[in-house]
Structures are given as structure tokens and as C-alpha cells.
Amino acid sequence: MKKLFIPLFLLILINCNKSGKQQEIKSDLVEIISEDKATSYAADMDEPPPPPPPLQEVPVSGISAKAVNPPSNISTSQNNVIVKKVIKNGDLDIQVGDIKKAHQQVNEIVKNNNAYIQTERFNNTDIDEKQFFTIRVPHKNFDALINSFSNGIGSVLSKNIASDDVTEEYTDVSIKLANKKIYLEKYRDMLRSAKTTKDMLEIQENIRELEDEIDIAEGRLRFIDDRVNYSTLNLMLYKEKVRSSATSKIGFGDRFGDSFTEGWNSFVAFFLGIISLWPFFLLIPVIILVWKKWRNRKKKE
């Protein structure tokens, strides 16, 4: 037993020594690995970071239109705004004490408001005097002109101001005009490339019709612009003539003569009216003759 115990004890010691050496080797390896990691980490920290990748040049054609030219909302909104087109007209009747003096005042007021007199007409009767004006005035000065006439000349008998919004019509005509101009250019391009005489004649006819329509549309737009930029005022100056027995030019004798003349004229007009019915008078004998024949037949029966 002793002989067996001694070898076993030796084997156990040998194994313990081997395991201790292996643990020492393993711990040494762990320390070496950790040291290597630490040194590598320190080296990584000491080395400068790698440079960033070079920027690639992008061709201009590849850049979107929004990136090159950002949309300007302000300009777009301004282009989409529809300008109001309003035509203002007015009628003004004023009673004055002196037509000539009032006429001079009208000329001064018109000049001060950068307006002009388009037409002028004067009527003089036995009971009153009337001076008519058609005045064109810039749109922005229309109200000032009305106020100047109302406050500085005489008593206002009547005043009528009207505004007509033609924005819709103006916009519609403008859009149609732009489209017709586009079609006109297309027809002209087709005319250049036309090969047969028939095609050329048809295209020329279409071009002629489009040019006529474009001229009409442009004329309408010019007319609207003129009416919008310059308002129209119809002004009447009125003076009533005062009559008295001493100053009146028409006395009783004159009035009696005028009445006699009017009666005679009425009689002549009535007589001439009867004469104008002569075809009907020719039918009267025929009607009487037919009636008599019909009556005689009745008596015989």
C-alpha cells in the first residue's frame, strides 16, 4: 500500500505543477493581449483621423432647377394678381347765375385736374340757357373733379356716379389674345414647311382670320384701357331766365299772334291729313253702289 501511495502522490504533485504553469501561461497571455490592445488603442488615438473622402463634382445639368434657382413665391404671386379694371362715369347738372362766368370756372377746374373737354354744346331758349360738356379726366382725379364742380360753381340739381367693373372681360380677352398669338406663330411655322399650294392657301387663310381676330381683341383692350384710365363726366350748366312784365320780350300781342299762327298751322295739318286719305274716299262710291244693288235684290225677292 505504501508503495502504491507514494507514486500516486507524485503524480498528483506533477499534475498540480502542470496546471499551475498552464494558469500562469494563460494569465501571461491575457496580460500580453490586453497590453497589445492598449498599445493599439493608444496608437489609434495618436494617429490623425483619416481625411474625408473627396467631394465629387456634380454636373450642373444634374442639379435640379429648384436647387439652382429657388422659386420666388413673391414674384409668382405678383404675376398671378389680377389688376382691377373699373370704368367710372358720371352725370352732373348744376344751376348757375352766370353761364359765362361758370364756363371760365369750368376751364380752370378742368386744367387743374389734368382733364380735357371732349365735346361742348350750348342751347339758348326763351326760358333758360344750357351749356353741355363732356369731360375726360384721369381716373385718380375723378372724385376731386366732381367735388370741385359741386362746391365751386353753383347749386347741384342732380348727380349720378356709376362704376363698371370690367376686370373679367379684360382678363378673358387677354387670355384669348395670348392663345391666338401662339396659334398664329404655329401657323407661320407650318407655312414655312408647307410643300403644296393647297396647304399654303389653307394656312394663309387661317393666318388671315387669326390676324383679324387679334386686331379686334387688341382694339377692345385699348378701348377698355382708355375708359379705365380716363373717366367720363357729362356736365350741364343750367341758368333759368327770369321773366317780368317790363323785361319780358314776349308780350300779350306776340302771344296772341303766336296762338293764331299755331291754330292755323293745326288746321292746315288737319286738312292735309284728310287729303292724304284720298284712296279711301275712292272706295266710298264703290261701297254705295254695291249696297244699292244688294238692296234692290232683296226687294225683288
C-alpha positions as CSV (number, residue, x, y, z in Angstrom):
1,M,0.0,0.0,0.0
2,K,2.8,2.4,0.8
3,K,4.5,1.6,-2.5
4,L,1.3,2.4,-4.3
5,F,0.5,5.6,-2.3
6,I,3.9,7.2,-3.0
7,P,3.6,7.0,-6.9
8,L,0.1,8.4,-6.7
9,F,1.1,11.3,-4.6
10,L,3.9,12.1,-7.0
11,L,1.5,12.0,-10.0
12,I,-0.8,14.4,-8.2
13,L,2.1,16.9,-7.5
14,I,3.2,16.7,-11.1
15,N,-0.3,17.4,-12.3
16,C,-0.7,20.3,-9.9
17,N,2.5,21.9,-11.1
18,K,1.4,21.5,-14.8
19,S,-2.0,23.1,-14.1
20,G,-0.2,26.0,-12.2
21,K,2.1,26.5,-15.1
22,Q,-0.8,26.5,-17.6
23,Q,-2.7,29.0,-15.5
24,E,0.4,31.2,-15.3
25,I,0.8,30.9,-19.1
26,K,-2.9,31.8,-19.6
27,S,-2.6,34.8,-17.3
28,D,0.5,35.9,-19.1
29,L,-1.3,35.6,-22.4
30,V,-4.2,37.7,-21.1
31,E,-1.8,40.4,-19.9
32,I,0.0,40.4,-23.3
33,I,-3.2,40.6,-25.2
34,S,-4.5,43.4,-23.0
35,E,-1.2,45.3,-23.4
36,D,-1.4,44.8,-27.2
37,K,-4.9,46.2,-27.2
38,A,-3.9,49.2,-25.0
39,T,-0.9,50.0,-27.3
40,S,-3.0,49.6,-30.4
41,Y,-5.7,51.9,-28.9
42,A,-3.1,54.5,-27.9
43,A,-1.6,54.3,-31.4
44,D,-5.0,54.8,-32.9
45,M,-5.5,57.8,-30.6
46,D,-2.2,59.3,-31.6
47,E,-2.6,58.9,-35.3
48,P,-4.6,61.7,-37.1
49,P,-8.1,60.7,-38.3
50,P,-8.2,59.7,-42.0
51,P,-9.1,62.5,-44.4
52,P,-12.7,62.7,-45.5
53,P,-13.5,61.4,-49.0
54,P,-13.0,63.9,-51.8
55,L,-16.1,65.8,-52.8
56,Q,-17.5,64.6,-56.1
57,E,-18.3,67.4,-58.6
58,V,-21.9,67.2,-59.7
59,P,-22.6,68.4,-63.2
60,V,-24.9,71.4,-63.5
61,S,-27.3,69.5,-65.6
62,G,-27.8,67.1,-62.8
63,I,-28.8,69.8,-60.3
64,S,-32.5,70.3,-60.1
65,A,-34.0,73.6,-61.1
66,K,-35.2,74.2,-57.6
67,A,-31.6,74.0,-56.2
68,V,-30.1,76.3,-58.9
69,N,-32.9,78.8,-59.0
70,P,-35.1,78.7,-55.9
71,P,-38.7,79.6,-56.7
72,S,-39.6,83.1,-55.7
73,N,-43.0,83.0,-54.3
74,I,-43.2,86.7,-54.2
75,S,-42.8,87.2,-57.9
76,T,-45.1,84.3,-58.7
77,S,-47.8,85.7,-56.5
78,Q,-47.3,89.1,-58.1
79,N,-47.7,87.7,-61.6
80,N,-50.9,85.9,-60.6
81,V,-52.5,89.0,-59.1
82,I,-55.3,90.3,-61.4
83,V,-55.4,94.1,-61.7
84,K,-58.8,95.6,-61.2
85,K,-60.3,97.3,-64.2
86,V,-63.0,99.7,-63.2
87,I,-64.7,102.3,-65.5
88,K,-66.2,105.3,-63.7
89,N,-68.7,107.6,-65.4
90,G,-70.8,110.5,-64.0
91,D,-73.6,113.0,-64.9
92,L,-73.7,116.3,-63.1
93,D,-76.3,119.1,-63.5
94,I,-75.6,122.5,-61.9
95,Q,-77.7,125.6,-61.8
96,V,-75.6,128.8,-62.1
97,G,-76.2,132.5,-62.0
98,D,-74.0,133.4,-65.0
99,I,-73.2,131.0,-67.8
100,K,-70.1,132.8,-69.0
101,K,-68.5,133.1,-65.5
102,A,-69.3,129.4,-64.8
103,H,-67.7,128.5,-68.2
104,Q,-64.5,130.1,-67.1
105,Q,-64.5,128.3,-63.8
106,V,-65.1,125.0,-65.6
107,N,-62.0,125.6,-67.7
108,E,-59.9,126.3,-64.7
109,I,-61.1,123.3,-62.8
110,V,-60.5,121.1,-65.8
111,K,-57.0,122.4,-66.2
112,N,-56.2,121.9,-62.5
113,N,-57.2,118.2,-62.7
114,N,-55.2,117.4,-65.9
115,A,-58.5,116.8,-67.7
116,Y,-59.7,117.9,-71.1
117,I,-63.1,118.9,-72.7
118,Q,-64.0,116.3,-75.4
119,T,-67.3,118.0,-76.6
120,E,-69.1,121.2,-75.8
121,R,-72.6,122.4,-76.7
122,F,-74.7,125.5,-75.9
123,N,-78.5,125.9,-76.0
124,N,-80.4,129.2,-75.6
125,T,-84.1,129.3,-75.3
126,D,-86.7,131.8,-74.1
127,I,-86.9,130.2,-70.7
128,D,-83.3,129.0,-70.0
129,E,-79.7,128.7,-71.0
130,K,-77.8,125.4,-71.0
131,Q,-74.1,124.6,-71.5
132,F,-73.2,120.9,-72.0
133,F,-69.7,119.5,-71.5
134,T,-68.2,116.0,-72.0
135,I,-65.1,116.0,-69.9
136,R,-62.4,113.2,-69.8
137,V,-60.4,113.1,-66.6
138,P,-57.7,110.8,-65.3
139,H,-59.2,108.0,-63.1
140,K,-57.4,109.2,-59.9
141,N,-58.7,112.8,-60.3
142,F,-62.3,111.9,-61.0
143,D,-63.5,112.4,-57.4
144,A,-61.6,115.6,-57.0
145,L,-63.1,116.9,-60.2
146,I,-66.7,116.1,-59.0
147,N,-66.0,117.8,-55.7
148,S,-64.6,120.9,-57.3
149,F,-67.7,121.3,-59.6
150,S,-70.1,120.6,-56.7
151,N,-68.6,123.1,-54.3
152,G,-67.3,125.9,-56.5
153,I,-69.7,126.7,-59.3
154,G,-73.4,126.6,-58.3
155,S,-76.2,124.5,-56.9
156,V,-76.2,120.9,-57.8
157,L,-79.5,119.9,-59.4
158,S,-78.7,116.2,-59.9
159,K,-75.6,113.9,-59.7
160,N,-75.2,110.4,-60.9
161,I,-72.0,108.4,-60.5
162,A,-71.6,104.9,-61.9
163,S,-68.8,102.3,-61.7
164,D,-68.5,99.4,-64.1
165,D,-66.1,96.5,-63.2
166,V,-64.7,95.1,-66.5
167,T,-61.9,93.0,-64.9
168,E,-63.5,89.7,-66.0
169,E,-64.0,90.9,-69.6
170,Y,-60.4,92.3,-69.8
171,T,-58.9,89.1,-68.4
172,D,-60.9,86.9,-70.8
173,V,-59.9,88.9,-73.8
174,S,-56.3,89.0,-72.8
175,I,-56.1,85.2,-72.4
176,K,-57.8,84.6,-75.7
177,L,-55.5,87.1,-77.4
178,A,-52.3,85.3,-76.0
179,N,-53.6,82.0,-77.2
180,K,-54.3,83.3,-80.7
181,K,-50.8,84.8,-80.9
182,I,-49.4,81.3,-80.1
183,Y,-51.6,79.7,-82.8
184,L,-50.5,82.4,-85.2
185,E,-46.8,81.6,-84.7
186,K,-47.5,77.9,-85.2
187,Y,-49.4,78.6,-88.4
188,R,-46.5,80.7,-89.7
189,D,-44.1,77.8,-88.9
190,M,-46.4,75.4,-90.8
191,L,-46.5,77.9,-93.7
192,R,-42.7,77.8,-94.0
193,S,-42.7,74.0,-94.1
194,A,-45.7,73.7,-96.4
195,K,-45.0,71.8,-99.7
196,T,-48.2,72.0,-101.7
197,T,-50.1,75.1,-102.9
198,K,-53.3,73.8,-101.4
199,D,-51.7,73.6,-97.9
200,M,-50.2,77.1,-98.3
201,L,-53.5,78.6,-99.3
202,E,-55.4,77.0,-96.4
203,I,-52.7,78.0,-93.9
204,Q,-52.7,81.6,-95.2
205,E,-56.5,81.8,-94.8
206,N,-56.2,80.6,-91.2
207,I,-53.4,83.2,-90.6
208,R,-55.6,86.0,-92.1
209,E,-58.6,85.0,-89.8
210,L,-56.3,84.9,-86.8
211,E,-54.8,88.3,-87.6
212,D,-58.2,89.8,-87.9
213,E,-59.3,88.4,-84.5
214,I,-56.1,89.6,-82.9
215,D,-56.6,93.1,-84.2
216,I,-60.2,93.1,-82.9
217,A,-59.1,91.8,-79.5
218,E,-56.2,94.4,-79.2
219,G,-58.6,97.2,-80.2
220,R,-61.0,96.1,-77.5
221,L,-58.3,96.1,-74.9
222,R,-57.1,99.5,-75.9
223,F,-60.7,100.8,-75.6
224,I,-61.1,99.4,-72.1
225,D,-57.7,100.8,-71.1
226,D,-58.8,104.2,-72.3
227,R,-62.1,104.1,-70.5
228,V,-60.4,102.9,-67.3
229,N,-57.5,105.4,-67.4
230,Y,-59.8,108.3,-68.2
231,S,-63.2,108.6,-66.6
232,T,-66.0,110.5,-68.4
233,L,-68.1,113.2,-66.8
234,N,-71.2,114.7,-68.5
235,L,-71.6,118.2,-67.1
236,M,-74.6,120.5,-67.7
237,L,-74.7,124.2,-66.6
238,Y,-78.2,125.5,-66.3
239,K,-79.4,129.1,-66.0
240,E,-83.1,129.9,-65.8
241,K,-84.2,133.2,-67.3
242,V,-86.3,135.4,-65.0
243,R,-89.4,137.0,-66.7
244,S,-91.3,140.1,-65.8
245,S,-93.8,142.4,-67.5
246,A,-91.1,145.1,-68.0
247,T,-88.2,142.9,-69.2
248,S,-90.0,140.1,-71.0
249,K,-89.6,140.1,-74.7
250,I,-92.8,138.2,-75.3
251,G,-95.9,140.4,-74.7
252,F,-99.7,139.6,-74.9
253,G,-99.9,140.7,-78.6
254,D,-97.0,138.4,-79.5
255,R,-98.5,135.5,-77.7
256,F,-101.9,136.1,-79.3
257,G,-100.3,136.2,-82.8
258,D,-98.3,133.0,-81.9
259,S,-101.6,131.3,-80.8
260,F,-103.4,132.3,-84.0
261,T,-100.5,131.0,-86.1
262,E,-100.4,127.7,-84.2
263,G,-104.2,127.4,-84.8
264,W,-103.9,128.0,-88.5
265,N,-101.0,125.5,-88.7
266,S,-103.1,122.9,-86.9
267,F,-106.0,123.5,-89.3
268,V,-103.7,123.1,-92.3
269,A,-102.2,120.0,-90.9
270,F,-105.7,118.5,-90.3
271,F,-106.7,119.4,-93.9
272,L,-103.6,117.9,-95.4
273,G,-104.1,114.8,-93.3
274,I,-107.6,114.4,-94.8
275,I,-106.2,114.8,-98.3
276,S,-103.7,112.1,-97.6
277,L,-106.7,109.7,-97.2
278,W,-107.9,110.2,-100.8
279,P,-107.5,106.4,-101.8
280,F,-110.1,105.6,-99.1
281,F,-112.5,108.2,-100.5
282,L,-112.5,106.5,-103.9
283,L,-113.8,103.4,-102.2
284,I,-116.9,105.1,-100.9
285,P,-118.8,105.3,-104.2
286,V,-118.0,101.6,-104.9
287,I,-119.3,100.6,-101.5
288,I,-122.5,102.6,-102.0
289,L,-123.1,101.1,-105.5
290,V,-122.7,97.5,-104.1
291,W,-125.0,98.3,-101.2
292,K,-127.7,99.6,-103.5
293,K,-127.6,96.5,-105.8
294,W,-127.8,94.2,-102.8
295,R,-130.8,96.2,-101.5
296,N,-132.7,96.0,-104.9
297,R,-132.2,92.2,-105.0
298,K,-133.7,91.9,-101.6
299,K,-136.8,93.9,-102.6
300,K,-137.3,91.8,-105.7
301,E,-137.2,88.6,-103.7
